[in-house]
Amino acid sequence: MGAAYFYHLTRQPLEATLPMLLEKSLSVGWRVVVRGRDRARMVWLDERLWLGPEDGFLPHGLSGGPQDADQPVLLTTDSARPNGAVCLMAIDAAEVSAQEVQMLDRVCILFDGNDDAAVQAARSQWKTLTGAGCTAQYWSEAGGRWEKKAEA
């Protein structure tokens, strides 16, 4: 049974935080699906990930190609996990079900703390998932480094 980790972004934007989380996930051998709500936003994110650090490479792909099943990290707006991902990272208030949290190793929900709608959506997801019996942790970077602020 997995857990949902909520990441409240207040200092670094998504395009800076997501690669760090993806690298950590890949380092433990997880395949990852990054789920968003808008295809254009996923294309934008794909472009940002290709611009990553000059000394590194983050293997990933945008869903809809013939190699979706081979991608260690797959960016999508769909609920499918054709790459066999055991970790789901949800952005932009993408839907996450309690069943997904329970069957995957990890679900990460990243939300922009400077966007009131995103904060409200994350609060709603927290209530829904913990109300369904899912284990959850809330992490904040408000103090300059990531700190666990709550656990349910």
C-alpha positions as CSV (number, residue, x, y, z in Angstrom):
1,M,0.0,0.0,0.0
2,G,1.4,3.3,-1.0
3,A,1.1,6.8,0.3
4,A,0.2,10.3,-1.1
5,Y,2.8,12.9,-0.6
6,F,1.6,16.5,-1.0
7,Y,4.3,19.0,-2.0
8,H,3.4,22.7,-1.4
9,L,5.5,24.7,-3.8
10,T,6.2,28.1,-2.4
11,R,9.9,28.9,-3.3
12,Q,10.7,26.8,-6.4
13,P,8.4,26.5,-9.4
14,L,7.2,23.1,-10.7
15,E,9.8,23.0,-13.4
16,A,12.6,23.2,-10.7
17,T,11.0,20.8,-8.2
18,L,9.7,18.1,-10.5
19,P,13.1,17.1,-11.9
20,M,14.4,16.6,-8.3
21,L,11.5,14.3,-7.4
22,L,11.8,12.5,-10.7
23,E,15.5,11.9,-10.2
24,K,14.9,10.5,-6.7
25,S,12.2,8.2,-8.0
26,L,14.4,6.9,-10.8
27,S,17.2,6.3,-8.4
28,V,15.1,3.8,-6.4
29,G,14.1,2.1,-9.6
30,W,10.6,3.4,-10.0
31,R,9.0,4.2,-13.3
32,V,6.9,7.3,-13.1
33,V,3.8,8.8,-14.8
34,V,3.5,12.6,-14.5
35,R,-0.2,13.4,-14.9
36,G,-1.5,16.8,-15.8
37,R,-4.9,18.2,-17.0
38,D,-3.8,20.1,-20.1
39,R,-2.0,18.7,-23.1
40,A,-0.4,22.0,-23.9
41,R,1.0,22.3,-20.4
42,M,2.5,18.8,-20.7
43,V,4.2,19.8,-23.9
44,W,5.6,22.9,-22.1
45,L,6.8,20.7,-19.3
46,D,8.4,18.2,-21.7
47,E,10.3,21.1,-23.3
48,R,11.5,22.3,-19.9
49,L,12.7,18.8,-18.8
50,W,14.8,18.5,-22.0
51,L,16.4,21.8,-21.1
52,G,17.6,20.3,-17.7
53,P,21.0,20.6,-16.3
54,E,23.9,20.4,-18.7
55,D,25.6,17.7,-16.6
56,G,22.5,15.4,-16.4
57,F,19.9,13.7,-18.4
58,L,16.3,13.0,-17.3
59,P,14.9,10.2,-19.5
60,H,11.3,10.9,-20.3
61,G,8.7,11.2,-23.0
62,L,5.4,12.7,-23.9
63,S,2.5,10.3,-24.1
64,G,1.1,9.3,-27.5
65,G,4.2,7.9,-29.1
66,P,5.2,4.4,-30.1
67,Q,7.6,4.1,-27.2
68,D,5.3,5.0,-24.3
69,A,5.8,1.6,-22.7
70,D,9.6,2.1,-22.7
71,Q,9.6,5.5,-21.0
72,P,11.0,5.6,-17.5
73,V,9.0,8.9,-17.0
74,L,5.9,9.5,-19.1
75,L,4.1,12.8,-19.2
76,T,0.4,12.4,-19.8
77,T,-3.1,13.7,-19.2
78,D,-4.5,10.2,-19.2
79,S,-5.1,7.8,-16.3
80,A,-3.3,4.9,-18.0
81,R,0.2,3.9,-17.0
82,P,1.5,2.2,-20.2
83,N,5.1,2.3,-18.9
84,G,4.2,0.2,-15.8
85,A,4.8,3.2,-13.5
86,V,4.7,2.5,-9.7
87,C,4.9,6.2,-8.9
88,L,2.4,8.9,-10.0
89,M,3.1,12.6,-9.9
90,A,0.0,14.7,-10.3
91,I,0.3,18.4,-11.2
92,D,-2.2,21.1,-11.9
93,A,-5.0,19.5,-9.7
94,A,-5.0,16.3,-11.9
95,E,-7.4,13.7,-10.5
96,V,-5.9,11.0,-8.2
97,S,-8.1,8.2,-6.8
98,A,-7.8,6.5,-3.5
99,Q,-7.4,3.2,-5.4
100,E,-4.3,4.5,-7.2
101,V,-2.7,5.6,-3.9
102,Q,-3.3,2.2,-2.4
103,M,-2.0,0.2,-5.4
104,L,1.1,2.3,-6.3
105,D,4.3,2.7,-4.3
106,R,4.0,6.5,-4.2
107,V,1.7,9.3,-5.4
108,C,3.1,12.8,-5.3
109,I,0.7,15.7,-5.6
110,L,2.5,19.0,-6.4
111,F,0.7,22.2,-6.1
112,D,1.6,25.9,-6.4
113,G,1.3,27.6,-3.0
114,N,0.9,31.0,-4.7
115,D,-2.3,29.9,-6.5
116,D,-5.3,29.9,-4.3
117,A,-7.3,27.6,-6.6
118,A,-4.4,25.1,-6.5
119,V,-4.2,25.2,-2.7
120,Q,-8.0,24.6,-2.4
121,A,-7.8,21.7,-4.9
122,A,-4.9,20.1,-2.8
123,R,-6.9,20.5,0.4
124,S,-9.9,18.8,-1.2
125,Q,-7.6,16.0,-2.5
126,W,-6.1,15.6,1.0
127,K,-9.6,15.3,2.6
128,T,-10.8,12.9,-0.1
129,L,-7.8,10.6,0.0
130,T,-7.3,10.6,3.8
131,G,-11.1,10.1,4.2
132,A,-10.8,7.0,2.1
133,G,-8.1,5.6,4.4
134,C,-5.0,6.6,2.4
135,T,-1.8,7.4,4.2
136,A,-0.7,11.0,3.4
137,Q,2.1,13.4,4.1
138,Y,2.2,17.1,3.6
139,W,5.6,18.7,2.8
140,S,6.3,22.4,2.6
141,E,9.4,24.3,1.4
142,A,8.3,27.5,3.1
143,G,11.3,27.5,5.5
144,G,13.8,27.2,2.6
145,R,14.1,23.4,2.7
146,W,11.5,20.6,2.5
147,E,9.9,19.8,5.8
148,K,7.2,17.4,6.7
149,K,4.4,19.4,8.3
150,A,1.6,16.9,8.6
151,E,0.9,13.2,8.3
152,A,-2.4,11.2,8.3
